Amino acid sequence: FLWCGFACNHTTSNPSAETVSFPATAAGSVLLDTTGTVKGYETSTYRLPVKEKGTYTVTVSSENTGLIFVIQDANGDNVINETYPAWTGKLEKGDYTIVAGLMRNAARKDREGVKYRIEIRWD
């Protein structure tokens, strides 16, 4: 990472990452709409295998404003750096990873876990 908002040692090889599958339908589809929880310095990881270049939107919502996410390419380089609550942009064909976690100050304060919802759309 170019920043250490969360999980400075995180790489795209996270074995517990959830893979986002593409439906048979065309652009305009919701690829993922799920909820999760992160606690302290933990992260949640979603693999996004982009099969067709296009515009994608990632939206994360939470009551805790310390929640952020990044998008990484197959090399683990950040395509976008820490953002909240949404990002829309072009992605080329390839494998990407979306990592959600807490900013450092929020991670230090968190004792219960932060619930969030993430939606990934192919626009």
C-alpha positions as CSV (number, residue, x, y, z in Angstrom):
1,F,0.0,0.0,0.0
2,L,1.0,3.6,-0.5
3,W,-0.7,4.4,2.8
4,C,-1.2,2.7,6.1
5,G,-4.8,3.5,6.9
6,F,-5.3,-0.2,7.5
7,A,-3.6,-3.5,7.0
8,C,-0.2,-2.3,5.8
9,N,0.8,-5.9,5.2
10,H,-2.2,-6.9,3.2
11,T,-1.7,-8.4,-0.2
12,T,-4.1,-9.7,-2.9
13,S,-3.3,-13.3,-1.9
14,N,-5.8,-13.2,1.0
15,P,-7.2,-16.8,0.9
16,S,-10.4,-15.8,2.6
17,A,-11.3,-13.3,-0.1
18,E,-14.8,-13.5,-1.6
19,T,-14.8,-13.8,-5.4
20,V,-17.4,-11.6,-7.1
21,S,-19.0,-13.5,-10.0
22,F,-20.4,-11.9,-13.1
23,P,-24.0,-12.7,-14.1
24,A,-24.8,-13.6,-17.6
25,T,-26.5,-10.3,-18.1
26,A,-24.8,-7.2,-19.6
27,A,-23.7,-4.0,-18.1
28,G,-26.1,-2.5,-15.6
29,S,-25.9,-5.4,-13.3
30,V,-25.3,-5.4,-9.5
31,L,-22.3,-7.8,-9.2
32,L,-22.3,-7.9,-5.4
33,D,-24.6,-6.6,-2.7
34,T,-23.6,-7.9,0.7
35,T,-22.9,-7.0,4.3
36,G,-19.9,-7.6,6.5
37,T,-18.1,-6.6,9.7
38,V,-14.5,-5.5,10.2
39,K,-12.9,-5.1,13.6
40,G,-9.7,-3.4,14.6
41,Y,-7.0,-3.9,11.9
42,E,-8.9,-6.7,10.1
43,T,-10.0,-6.2,6.5
44,S,-12.6,-7.7,4.2
45,T,-11.4,-8.6,0.8
46,Y,-13.4,-9.1,-2.5
47,R,-11.8,-10.4,-5.7
48,L,-13.2,-8.8,-8.8
49,P,-12.3,-10.6,-12.1
50,V,-13.2,-8.0,-14.7
51,K,-13.9,-9.8,-17.9
52,E,-14.9,-6.8,-19.9
53,K,-13.5,-3.3,-19.7
54,G,-16.1,-0.8,-18.5
55,T,-17.3,1.6,-15.9
56,Y,-17.8,0.1,-12.4
57,T,-19.1,1.6,-9.2
58,V,-18.2,0.5,-5.7
59,T,-20.3,1.8,-2.8
60,V,-19.6,1.2,0.9
61,S,-22.0,2.3,3.6
62,S,-21.5,2.2,7.4
63,E,-22.5,4.2,10.4
64,N,-18.8,4.5,11.2
65,T,-17.1,7.1,9.0
66,G,-13.7,5.5,9.7
67,L,-14.5,2.8,7.2
68,I,-12.6,3.1,3.9
69,F,-11.7,0.9,0.9
70,V,-9.1,0.6,-1.8
71,I,-9.1,-1.1,-5.2
72,Q,-5.9,-3.0,-6.2
73,D,-4.8,-4.4,-9.5
74,A,-3.4,-8.0,-10.0
75,N,0.1,-6.8,-8.9
76,G,-1.3,-5.4,-5.6
77,D,-0.9,-1.8,-6.6
78,N,-3.6,0.6,-5.7
79,V,-5.9,1.7,-8.5
80,I,-7.5,4.0,-6.1
81,N,-6.4,4.9,-2.6
82,E,-8.5,5.0,0.5
83,T,-12.0,6.3,-0.4
84,Y,-15.4,6.4,1.2
85,P,-18.3,6.1,0.5
86,A,-18.2,5.5,-3.3
87,W,-16.0,5.3,-6.4
88,T,-17.0,5.2,-10.0
89,G,-14.4,4.7,-12.8
90,K,-13.1,2.7,-15.7
91,L,-11.5,-0.7,-15.1
92,E,-9.6,-2.5,-17.8
93,K,-10.0,-6.3,-18.2
94,G,-8.1,-8.1,-15.5
95,D,-8.2,-9.2,-11.8
96,Y,-8.8,-6.6,-9.1
97,T,-9.2,-6.8,-5.3
98,I,-11.3,-4.5,-3.2
99,V,-10.2,-4.2,0.4
100,A,-12.5,-2.7,3.1
101,G,-11.1,-1.7,6.5
102,L,-10.9,1.0,9.1
103,M,-8.6,4.0,9.2
104,R,-5.9,3.6,11.8
105,N,-7.6,5.9,14.4
106,A,-10.9,4.1,14.0
107,A,-9.2,0.7,14.2
108,R,-7.6,1.7,17.5
109,K,-10.9,2.7,19.0
110,D,-13.0,-0.2,17.7
111,R,-13.8,-2.9,20.2
112,E,-17.1,-4.2,18.8
113,G,-16.6,-4.4,15.1
114,V,-18.0,-2.1,12.4
115,K,-20.8,-3.3,10.2
116,Y,-20.9,-2.2,6.6
117,R,-22.7,-2.9,3.3
118,I,-20.8,-3.1,0.0
119,E,-22.3,-2.9,-3.5
120,I,-20.4,-3.4,-6.7
121,R,-22.1,-2.4,-10.0
122,W,-21.1,-2.8,-13.6
123,D,-22.6,0.4,-15.0
